[in-house]
Amino acid sequence: MERDETIQGLIRKMRESASPRIIIFSPTRIAFLRNEINLRLLKYYSEEESKELILVVNDRGVKKLAASLGIQVVDKLEPEKAEKPEVYQNHLPIALEEMTVEMAPVREEETPLVVQPVRPVRPVSPVRPSSGGRFFLAIGVTCFSLLVAVYFLFRPRLNIIVHPASKEHLFRTAATVGVNFGEREVLQGNLPLKIREKQDELSVSLSTSGRKRVGHRPAKGTVVFINSGTNPIIVPKGTVVATKTGVKFLTVKPVVVPKKSTRYELGVPMGEIYGQTEVEVEAVDKGTIGNVEKQMITIIEGHLANTLHVVNSVRFTSGEDRLVPVVQEEDLRRAEEEAKRQVAVKAESEVKSMVEEGYILLPELTETEIGQFRAEQPLGTESTSLTVKVAYKIKTPLLNKIHLYKWLEQNLYQTLPSGFRPVTNEIACREVKAEGNLEAAKVNVLAVAKIRGEINRDKIMGTVVGKSLQQAKEALTALPEVGVVEFTGDPALKEVPKHSYQVRLIVPSEK
């Protein structure tokens, strides 16, 4: 491993390797190996591929973390256990000259020249006249071979440097999530959900809007007790008198009502005079309810009603009312609506704190259960404020990132455009939306991955052979997998040679 290695590229190498044993050797400290999630990913995929995983590192932190996860760690490789690492084009730091590849032969109209190897000439004794012809023939063949070699060696050559096109590949995929799915169903598009719950209580207070009139001052006035009996009668304090409609008054002090008497004129009885006494009374209930018209108070409660009569000779006007705030139906309804709103806001903030590392929150599937509302001031209570309490429970669905990216990786290869491959296994989620419920919901994912064109050498040569350099460049740049094209070599060349040995194709590495 090198410093710029990524966890996605490492997992890809591990999965593509045919070896049953994976040895990860890091001579220096690699930052992403200190992440527990990355080590869990390595362990997960090694177990899934049924491969033995060994870490060869000197970093104490990585050793300790790997040991806690059950990953085998050694300090150095034994010579007999060292394996030749696999080669991955995406991660080779190769210079341009190291990537040069000669093109395959191209069908030509003329017959290619075949040069036969020349057998070495044995030393001979002084030439006899009979062998002189064979000697000169050998010399001629040797000179001809040298001339042919020089011809092919010094013929003009062309370097075609093709930079593969790199771009971001956006793709969409959909999966089903639910609490009843398992890990084995991930590749079928059924991703398991983890549910976290939290219970709490919320209190909401607001001002009451109800108003009602209540008695402020009681009505006061005087009534007259009339005695038609032959004996004086004592009316105690607190004697109740009332109107026919039920408005009651109390006497504020005791009084004595004299007995009736006979009136005489010139010694002749002219009639009877009933005894009368005035006394102040006060309304039992405060407010304007005690403001009664004159001669409305006519009832005496109790045994005094047998011998006494009562009447108010004047109107009562001193009773006063005032407006006070009270709890009404509208206040209860507003308090419940406000409590629901505050529960939703609080749930939204609390849900974010419930997300665990390595998981993605699906807010569309979050469920909030609200309990019964309890008002501390009952309906009709005289109060300037109303307090309502409500209990609630939040259910938060979490989606495991490992499961999601495993599903995305499978879909990435199914959506790649022709002639492209991923640069690494790194995939980024641009958008995750869910609809449904916790039992089964559909999740739509918009993801992006960096891809790079795959250069097919036969296709490249077939596209440019025999064309002028300008035509060849236009033809190559028209291919979607090709980015930038450059030509270097003999400046005298005006077109792409037809002979493969005159053309060298260079594909720069990603670095």
C-alpha positions, 0 to 999 in steps of 0.5 A, a space after each residue: 500500500 502507498 499513502 494515496 491508497 483508498 479504502 475502496 481501491 483496497 477492497 476492490 483489489 481484495 475482491 478481485 484477487 484469486 488468492 485465498 490469503 490477502 496480505 496488506 503490507 504498509 511500511 508507513 503509517 496510512 491514515 485510513 487504517 486507523 479508522 474502525 469503520 475501514 477495518 470493519 469493511 476490510 474484515 467484512 469483505 474478506 469474510 464474504 469472499 472467504 479469504 484470510 486477511 493479514 495485516 503487516 503494519 508497524 503502527 501501534 494504533 492500527 495493531 490495537 484496533 485490528 486486534 480488537 476486531 479479530 484481524 490477524 496482525 504480524 510485524 513482518 512477512 516471512 520470506 516463504 509466505 510473501 506473495 507477489 502482489 497483483 497489478 492494478 492499472 488504476 494504481 500503478 505509478 508508471 511513467 509514460 515510457 513504461 506504458 508504451 505498447 506496440 500495436 498489433 500488425 495491421 492488414 496491408 495491401 503489400 506483402 510484408 518483407 520477411 527477413 530470414 536469419 543468416 547462419 554464421 559463416 564457418 572459417 574456411 581454409 584459403 578459398 579454392 576456385 571451386 568454392 568462390 561462388 558460395 563465399 560471395 553469396 554468403 557475403 551478399 546475403 549478409 550485406 542485404 540483411 544489414 541493409 534491411 535492418 538499417 532500413 527498418 531501424 531508421 524509418 520514421 516513427 510516430 508516438 500516439 499519446 491517448 489520454 483516456 476521458 475521465 468524468 463523473 458518472 451519475 446513476 440512479 438506483 432503487 432498493 427496498 428497506 425494512 426492519 425484517 430484512 437481513 444482510 443476505 438479502 442486500 444484493 437482491 436490493 432488500 436492505 435492513 433497517 436499524 430502529 432507534 427509539 426515544 421517549 420524552 415529555 413536552 410542556 407547552 404554556 400559552 396565554 388564555 384568550 377567554 374572557 368572562 364577567 364575574 362579580 366584583 362588588 355585591 349589591 347593597 340596599 335596604 329592605 323593610 320588614 313588616 310585622 303583622 303579629 301581636 308580638 315584636 319579632 327579632 330578625 337576626 343578622 344573616 337572615 336570607 331574603 330573596 326575589 322570586 327569581 332566586 337572587 338572595 340577600 343577607 341582612 347585615 345586622 340584627 333588628 327588632 320588628 315591633 308588633 302591630 298596633 291599633 290606631 284610634 281617633 277620638 277614642 274610636 279604633 280606626 284600624 291596625 298599624 303593622 310594625 315596620 323596621 328597615 335594615 341593610 342587606 347585601 347580595 350573596 353573589 357579587 356583581 350586577 346580578 344583585 342590582 334588582 328593581 324596587 319591590 322585587 325582594 318579597 321572600 323571607 327564607 325560614 320560619 320568620 316568613 310566617 309572621 313577617 313580610 319583606 319588601 325593598 322600596 328602592 332599586 339596588 344599583 351598587 353591584 359591579 362586575 369585572 372581566 377576567 381571563 378564563 380557559 376556554 375550548 379554543 385555548 385547549 385546541 391552540 395548546 394542543 396544536 402548539 404542542 404538536 408543532 414543538 414535538 415535531 421541531 424537537 424530534 427533528 433535532 433529536 433525530 440527528 443526535 440519534 444517528 450512529 457512526 456508519 449509518 445514514 438517517 432516513 428522515 422521511 421514515 421517522 415516526 413520532 407517536 404523541 400521547 394524550 394531552 393533559 391540561 393543568 387548568 381545566 376548562 372554565 378555570 379563571 387563569 391568565 395562562 394554560 399549560 399542557 403536557 404531552 408524552 411522545 416517542 420517536 422511532 428513527 430508521 438508520 441505514 447501514 452504509 456498508 449495505 448501501 454502498 455494497 448495493 450501489 457498487 453492484 448497480 454501478 457496473 450495470 449502468 456504466 457506459 460502453 468503453 468506461 470503467 470505474 477509476 476506483 470503487 469510491 461512490 458518493 451519494 448525492 441524494 437519498 429519498 425514502 417513501 413508505 413505512 418502517 416495515 417496507 419502504 422504497 429508497 431512491 438513490 442518486 449516486 456518482 462515481 468517477 469513471 475513465 475510458 478504456 483504451 482498446 488498442 486494436 480499435 485505436 489503430 483501426 481508427 487512425 491507420 493511413 489517415 492524416 494526423 489531423 484526420 486521425 486526431 479528429 477521429 480519435 477525439 470523437 470516441 467517447 472514451 478518448 479525452 486528449 490526443 497528442 502526436 510526437 515523433 518524426 516531424 516529417 510524418 504527415 499521416 499515420 504509418 500502416 506498419 505497426 512497428 512504426 507506431 507506438 501507443 502510449 496511454 498515461 497512467 491515472 497519476 
